[in-house]
């Protein structure tokens, strides 16, 4: 294989890896998404409703659009969280 072909293959592979990383959505930790229980910067992974796609990107304490993964529904309710996103901050936490 000549140098040009090798560089072409390397470039194609690098591009494919970059594209795969860019299009793969961040995934939540295992468990139930519990909204309104995370302090600013303590949320888990992606949340399109809040407008970001990375863990630790929340800017407001106990935002109803940000979640933290918990073991089960009971654990969420014990933290005064909700199982669905909601507008505003969690009044039980503020």
C-alpha positions, 0 to 999 in steps of 0.5 A: 500500500502506498503512502497516499492510500494509507493516509486516505484510509487513516483519514477515513477511519479518523473521520468515522470515529469522530462522527460516531462520537458526535452522533452518539447521544449521552446515556443515563446511568442505569436506573430511573430518571428522577427529575428535580433532585440534582444540584447545579452541576450534578445532573446525570447525562443527556437531557434534551428538554434542558438543552444540554447533552452532558452530565454536570451541565445543569446550571440551576439547583433542582431544575425540573428538566434535569435528572439524576438516575436513582435505583427505582421509583420509590427512591425517586419519590423518597427524594421528593423528585418526579418521574417526568420532566417539569417546568421550574425548580422543585419546590420540595427542594428549594 
